[in-house]
Amino acid sequence: MAASAKSFLADAGYGEQELDANSALMELDKGLRSGKLGEQCEAVVRFPRLFQKYPFPILINSAFLKLADVFRVGNNFLRLCVLKVTQQSEKHLEKILNVDEFVKRVFSVIHSNDPVARAITLRMLGSMASIIPERKNAHHSIRQSLDSHDNVEVEAAIFAAANFSAQSKDFAAGICNKISEMIQGLATPVDLKLKLIPILQHMHHDASLASSSRQLLQQLVTSYPSTKMVIVTLHTFTLLAASSLVDIPKQIQLLLQYLKNDPRKAVKRLAIQDLKLLANKTPHTWSRENIQALCESALHTPYDSLKLGMLSVLSTLSGTIAIKQYFSSAPGTAATTARSFDLVKLAQECCYHNNRGIAAHGVRILTNISASCQEKDLLPLEQDAVFGLESLLVLCSQDDSPGAQATLKITLTCMVKLVKCRPHLSQSVVESLLTQLHSAQDAARILMCHCLAAIAMQLPVLADGMLGDLMDLYKLIGRSTTDKKQELLVSLATVIFVSSQKALSSEIKTVIKQQLENASNGWTAYRIARQASRMGNHDMARELYQSLLTQVASEHFYFWLNSLKEFSHAEQCLTGLQEDNYSSALSCIAEALKSYHKGIASLTAASTPLNPLSFQCGFVKLRIDLLQAFSQLICTCNSLKTSPPPAIATTIAMTSGNDLQRCGRISNQACMKHSMEEFQNLATRYGDLYQSSFDADSATLRNVELQQQSCLLISHAIEALILDPESASFQEYSSNGTAHVESEYERRMMSVFNHVLEEVESLNRKYAPVSYLASNTCLCNAVIALLKVPLSFQRYFFQKLQSTSIKLALSPSPRNPAEPIAVQNNQQLALKVEGVVQHGSKPGLFRKIQSVCLNVSSVLQSKSGQDYKIPIDNMTNEMEQRVEPHNDYFSTQFLLNFVILGTHNITVESSVIDSNGIVWKTGPKTTIFVKSLEDPYSQQVRLQQQQGQPPSQQQQQRTGYSRF
């Protein structure tokens, strides 16, 4: 019923016109005042949509007060609608400003003679428990209703009691004995006891309350051995332990005891389910004995369904710290140590089980053990894991049922994990995937292609010899007519691009283009072009973008594709660079810049107010500036050849003590210093782009980071070779080769970084001071080496998987944005900043907001009146506060001084801090104007002083009597 109501409420707002907040609220208020029940109900169910659109307290407070009025005077059906709206809008409840008035209107219905009306009111109170946890009249009403003779009212009281117990320590302590008496009372029906017991899971506010609840549950388990009672009591037991934390080891033992000794399958299934919950929540509390007991139960059970559940718990534990504790050398006899391998024995038995699910968990356990345990005696498990994975691959790739596909996903995930931890196994895994690819079902082929691409991104294992098989398969798929054809073409093309990232042969390009022409699906061609851009195959991408230009209906899409075509052409121009051929390098960079400028013009035309393409524009502008900086550096180095330093430059440098004199007049003109500062400035701008990309995936952020590092590298090389060789340090730029490399692009960039650093360091050590010729050659070769690595346009350039934005509201705020707010200069302005965090369809996919940092600053724009000598502290306001959003809403206040008369510009800027403590400059930035006015009394005194008059009699009287 709740689910259907939710979908009904969600769909109720269609056809509603775009209105501002007040107009929308008035429109709904008109519906609430209608005499027709249908119109009233329609108005009520539109409120959640209103809250979603305008999530600020002023509107929400007014709306909930109107709903409370409807609840007070309406019939039970209207009350039910208001209840559903309240439950659906639970995260907005804390924005109600007049909580007392809201509760008063709702609570008046509790005195009704209608038990259904009282039941709905109790559920309403329970739904509001988060904002009224300590209301004694609500507590009293719930206690009273628990003794009611009407079942509907009692069930509503139980719902309210559970919600209040979760929020209020006092209510939980007070109601615990009452619940205990009802559960143990003979007069209470069994079905009511089953509903009362789950309330005890909320009795975790202090140790004594949790202990007494645990004792009661222990009594119930032994006193009421029926299946339903045991299941409800054990599950409540588990939830209470998980919340109170202290009793988790005892609870694990209790569940294992029931799993081993209780003959009922339903109880065993419940025990497994709760063990899985505890394995996910607190794997560190599982002892060696607990895992051993679970292994023994799994080995001895004759039922596949129970074995599957136990293996599910063990596979969850095998990916956590618990597995290390299990295999660590424990004190005890040799027999105990030998039995510790029951887990391995169980996994090996299950790898070839006829139940796919059991086999999948078996290989996952073996994979996790191989990945996390490095002991020598466990090395044979690697081969067991590989054989188990290969057998599952063969079994599931021939079956296109949903269950087989789910098992195949687990298998392929294990393959990627195993190869990542054990690179020497990659060749056999890849060969088995390629062999099976030909005979597999299409749905399985897509998943296997994703797996191959993931492995090949980490390790260059797809040799050129394997490309032939892949191309044959591509031709075969192009001729097929299955419904998975388009998806398969994209997946297979991705594998081909990954396996030949350095350059695509003309034969491969011809085959791909031919198949795309036959497929005649523009979206498929675009996705393949996008993958080519990500993998650095820009010539292929340019041809595909070119072919798509005439197939789009919107001019924004046309400009977007045209910009991508120009960017691909620009990067293709850079592939012809050669070391020691600097004039050719300059012409290639100039050609690339020409295409980039055309592309940025198209990209700007493709942007819309709803989709401003800010990251794309920022990334491309930085790339243009970086190419210009590289070009300028090569020109500067070339000019040294035409006007080298004089022969006595070294002597002059030694006598003057200025080492820059060795470079001749170029250093005097500070060209090299200017170039170094330019690269440092570019690195700072790349850092700013990184900080503003909160929603970007990790690969995109790593790409931006690599661009920033390349700027810092060239800046460091200029300093180390030319400007300041003695003080240049190499330690902060040491190789990061030990870090795990995620892509071929990163691998190649890191290789160039290390090579350039080694060259610079060796020149510094061998030939100190370094000759201008050697240093110029080293710098130019470094630039060419960096440009020869094809740029990768990562996912965030094309696709935004996570969307997060902040909406700010300031009060007081002027009616007209250009109109200033008037404030007297002897008073402080209390600026209230409210904000709402808005998410897309996948909130928190890459990172979550921990807190919001608000920065308020004011700047004097224009003075009015005389200039007074005022301390600098009073001239500006600079404040910062951090607030944690609750239910995506936050609010805080700032006190601002405006002592100087005139117009002040206040800027409020927000940035977010994620769960790792990293600050992201997401914005937005909001501006308001304040006009500081002189207070009337000071103004009168000043005017009288200017006219040379003593203060008036009336003024003296005011001063004398002001104390009264």
C-alpha positions, 0 to 999 in steps of 0.5 A: 500500500505504501509503495503504491501510494508513493508512486501515486503521489510521485505521478500526481504533479504532471501537467502542472505549470511552471509557477513561482513559489507563492503562486504555486502555493496559492494555487494549491491553497485554492484547491484545499479550500474547494468544496469538492473532495476530489479537488482537495485530495488532488491539491494535497498530493501535489505538495511533495512536488512543491517541496521538491521544487522550492525546498526552503523553510518559508514556503514549507512552513506555510504549506505544512500549516495549511496541511495541518488545517486540512488534517484538523477539519477534513475527513479521514480520507483527507487525513490519510492523504496528509499522512502520506504526504508527511511521510513522503516529505519527512526530510523537510519536516525540520524546516517547519518554523512554527512547530508548536502551531503545527502540532497543536492543529494535528494533535486536536484530532486525538480527542476524536470519538472516531478510533480511525481518526485517532489511529491516523493521528497517532501515525501522523505523530509517529511520522513527526517524531524527529521534530517532536521527540520529547512532547509529553502529551504525544508520549501520553497519548501513545501510552493510552492508545496501547491499551485501546480495544480497537486493533487499528488504534493499537497498531497505530500506537505501536507504529508511533511507539517504535518511531518515538523510541528511536528518537527519544531516550526518555520515551524509550526508557518509559515505554520499555516496561509497558512493552515488556508487560504487554509481551509477557501478558497472557491477555495479549494476542500472539499476533500483537506480541509479534508486532510489539517485539520489534519496538525493542530494537530501539532500546539502545540509548544507554547500556542499562536499557539495552541490557534489560531489553536483551534479557527480555528477548533472551527470555522470549526466545526460550519461553516462546519456541514457535517459529514466528516468535523465534524469527521475530525475536532473533531478528530484533535481537540482531538489530539491537546488538548492531545498534548498541555495538557491545553485544555483537560477538555474543549475538554472532555466537547465538545465531551460529548456535541456532544455525547449527542446532535448530532443525527448522529451515525458516529459523536457519534462513533467518540466522543466515540473513542476520549473520550476513547483516553483521558480516557487512556491518562489523566484520572485525568482530568475527573471531576465528572460531566464528568463521570455523563454526560457519564453515563446519555448518556449511560443510555438513548441511545437505540443503543447497539453499542453506549452503548458498546462504552460508557461503554468501556470508563467508564470501562477504567476510573473505573480502574484509579484515576477518579473512586475515584474522582467520589465516593468522597463526593462532596459538593452539595445537597443531590440530587447530591450525590444520582445521583452519583450512576448512574454509579453503576445503569448502571453497574448493568443494563448491567451485564445481558445484552444480548450483551456479550461485554456490560455485560463484561464491566458492570462486569469490572466496578463493579469489579473495583469499589469493588476493589478500593472503600472501603466504607461500602455502596458499599459492596453489589456491591461485590455480584453483581460483583460475580453474574455477573461474574458467569453468564458471565462464564456460558454463555461464557464457552459453546461457542468457538467463538472468541468473546466469548473467548475474553469476557471470558478472561475479565471475568476471569481477573476480577475474579483474580482481585476481589479475590486478593482484596477481599480474602473472595470471593475466595471460591465461585469464585473457586467453580463456576469455578470448577463446570463449568470446566466439561461442558465447551468447551476445549478452555474455559477450558484452560483459566479457568485453567489459572485463577484457577492457578492464584488464587491458587498461591495467596491464598491456596483455592484449598482444597484436596477435590477438587483434586478428581474432577480435577483428574476425569477431567484429565482422561476424557481429556486424553481419548479425541481426540480434537485438544486442548488436549495437551494444556489442559493437561498442564493447568490442570496439572499446577492447580493440582501442584499448589493445592498440592504443599506440596507433590503429592500422588502416585495416582496423579502421576500415573494418570498423567504419564498414560495420558502422555503415552497415549498422546505420545507427548514429548513436552507436557510431557516437559511442564508439567515437567517444571511446576512441577519444578516451583511448587517444585514437584521435584519427579514428574519432575525427572521421566518425565525428565528421560522419555524424555532423549531418545526422543530428537535428539540433544545432547545439548537437551539431556544434558539439560534434563539430567541436569534438571533430576539431579537437580530435584533428588538433590532437592528430596533428601532434602525432607527427612530432619528432625529437630534435626536429623543432621547426616541424614541432612548431608547425605541428603545434601551430596547426593544432592550435588553429583547430583548437581555436575553431573547436572552442568557438563551436563548443561555446556555441554548443553550450546552453543555460541548462548545460553550460559545458563549463568543465569542457570549456575550462579543460580545452582553454587550458589545453590551448594555453599549454600548447601556446606555452610549449610553443613559446618555450621552443621558440625561446630555446631556438633563439638561443641558437641564433644569439648564443651567450658570449664566450666570456659569459661563464667568467662574467657569471663567476665574477658577478656572482649571478649565475644567470649571466651564463645564459647571455642576454636571454636571461637578462630579458627574463624570457626563461623566468617568464616561461617558468612562471607561465607554467606555474600559473598553468599548474595553478589553473589546472588545480582550480579546474580539479577543485571545481570538478566535484562530480567528476569520476576518478579517471578524469580527475587523474587526467587533470592531475597529470596535465598539472604535473606536466606543467610543474615538470617543465617549470622545474626543468627550466629552474633546474637547468637554467635559472637556479641549478644549485637550489633545485631539488629533485626529491619532491618530484621523485618517481611515483612508479610504485603507485598503481597505474589505472590506464595506458595514458597514465602509464605513458605519461608517468614514463615520460615524467620519469625519463625527463627527470632522469635526464635533467638530474643526470645533466645537473650532476655530470655537466655542472654548470650545464651548457646552454645547448644541452639544456635547450635540447633537453627542454625541447625534447621534454616538450615533444615527449609530452606532446607525443603522448595522445591526450585522453578525453576522459568520461566527464568530458562527455558524460556526467554520472553524478550531479550535485549543486547547491542553491543558496537563499539569503535573508534579508534580501531586496525585492529588486536584485539591484536595490541595496538593503538599508542598514544604520552604521551603528547597527550590525546586519544579521545575514542568514544564509540557507542552502539546499543540496540538490542531487541527480539520479545517482547521489554520492556515486563518486564522493559525498558532501560531508559539510559546506563551507560558507565564505562571506566577504564585503567590499566598499563600493562607493563612499558617501559623506566625509572620510573618517579615520576608521580602523581597517578592521571595521572597513571589511568583513571576512568570515567563514563558517562550516555547516553540515547539511542535514537532509540536504538542508543547511542554515547559518548566520553571520553578523556584519559591521558596516561602519563606513557610510556608503554602498557595500557589496556582500559576496557569499560563496559556498564550497563543499568538503567531502568525506575525505576532508578535501575542499571542492570549489563548487560554488555558487557565488551570490551577491547582494548590496548594502547601503550603510546610512548614518543614524539620525542622532549622529547626523543631527549632532554632526549638522549642529556642530557644522553650523556652530550651534550648541545642542538644542534644549530638547536634545539635552532633555533627551540625553538627560531622560534617556536613562528612564 
